[in-house]
Amino acid sequence: MDNPFKKRRTELITDRRTLLSLVSPTPIEEFFKGSESDLIEKLALVVGTPGCGKTTIAQVVEFESLATLARSSRGTINKDLVDVLGTCGLLKNGQPTLIAHRLSMTTNFRDIWELPYQSSTKTALLRAFVQAKSVLGWFRQLEQAGVAPQDVEIVLGPNAESVAAVTSANDSQAFRQYARDIELAIFKVVTALVPPDEKDMSEQFLNTRYDVFEVIRAIRVCQWPEASAAGLSLRPMMIIDDAHELHPAQFLQLRDWLKNKAMGVSRWLMCRPDVVSADDYREALAKEAVPIEDLPPGSTSGRDYLMKLMQLGPSRERRFSRIARDISSRYLHEVRELARRGLEELRPMLDQPSPALSEGQLKQLKEQVDKLAKESRFSEGLVANLRSRVPATARPDEALAALRILIHRERRRTPQLDLLPDDEMVREEPVTDDRKVASALIEGARIQLMHQFQRPFYFGMDKLVAASNANIEQFIRLSGALVDELVARVIRERSPDLSPNAQHNALVEQARLAIAEWDFPYNAAVRKLIEAIAARCRERTLLPNAPLDDGANAIGIPQSEMDTVLKRDERLARVLHFAFAYKALVFVPQYHCKNKVWCLLELGALPCMAYGLTLRRGGFIEDTLSGLQGMLPEEV
């Protein structure tokens, strides 16, 4: 069975129509929201971790995708996606407005940096290689859409006569051939076993600059269905993917060059957070748009380029539920064994009733509660009063676990009964208020039951969404494990409803496996750090009186202390940078609580599941700077 959830990476889906049918329009809408014009007019620096959807968005924007959607009969492939692209301006009157090509930074681009040439020469080669490959990519996109080279016209800006003469821009086929010659010349230099001397290189291979991005304004398709008599005018666009594969110096050179406002080409530079400075990435997480590092005089990110973080901030994570629901429906449609039985929604198969403890376990729990009440010298009336605070909708085992928490709380606030003169005296009236138990405390009771009796906790669609950390690939990977279980059940002619126990085990196993597979920089230090944080959170969560209701999954450092240490402790700053970037930790600055301002370091959803902690946000343990530094392992 070909499980589309197991593919995860959209690069593995070669058929464009299949890819477009699986794409949820909601992430595209979120990406463009509020910055539609800037993403086309300025350099857009798109920063995100693996699986956040960078490449998928790039593939949707490519001309082959736009042309496929435009030519499909009334949007039969993905009508919702067509509507969103029209709103974003990528389709107008049902026709593409851009001709975009995604260019992945292969080793050949990085190898340019290793050539024994002057920095200026290597920079010129990198620029020429990028531009030549982009031009060839545009023509290749047109050919895949059925447009012949002779039906293409290159539109240059004013005062471009010299460039037109050198590049043969007046003849589209010659223009493409010139780009092919440039690419071939650089390719021969880069792949040579022994690179030629710089002088020999300029004499034998290439001795001219290639700067078409500054003069090209449009690519006109003379013959296009339903286009006007003037043809279809397309704005050229280059999407550089995996820019983090470049040498750091190359990345900065490329970024600074692409900031040029004179360029008539739309340009996106996509990269992982690895190449972004730790300070600025944290600021971007807090403010959603800041410079990457100190900018040269006269340059600002808002005016020269746009920094776009792919991950949703805490205030927008709730929108991910809609994305997850749409993605799961599209992927389930491709699972034949499920689609054949009309199973097109994941939620009904996952949202199962909470499991109950066995009779023996329930008896053991009740005995513990009765013993605790007796040891606390609480009267039956007082215990009944506490029990009445638990919602009637709570299951018997959950109600007992919640009552146990309430008894511990009441006991902590009750005067020491062993000082009373009469051993037979019992407490009749509660000291605590009689408010109804909040849902968070019931959740805390479930977590305690999970640790004491291995009662499943991580199950249901809401838990799956929360476990995804608003990361599309993480959601698909976790869902894939559950879909495997579902398919196995329906093949055996069993109910498609997946038990809470099966869901819990599959999700926890996937979380632990994903953490073990971390291979980003400082991954060993990050593992040790989250292990130390998780141990403290788990200890606080399992306190008998559940002081934080559903427990803690974060530590809080005074914001002033955090600002100070991150400026002077470079190693801690780098470790935290990669922990934030890969969602091992979630950065929550400027958190106001108890008349103080905290910086929260929240465990990501995967560590929370691996260590049995709540997926809800807000519960944290107060700590200090020295406490945080003490959790960081020494450098090996």
Summary of the structure (lengths in Angstrom):
residues: 636
radius of gyration: 29.8
end to end distance: 45.4
largest distance: 107.3
contacts: 2026
relative contact order: 0.09
helix: 54%
strand: 12%
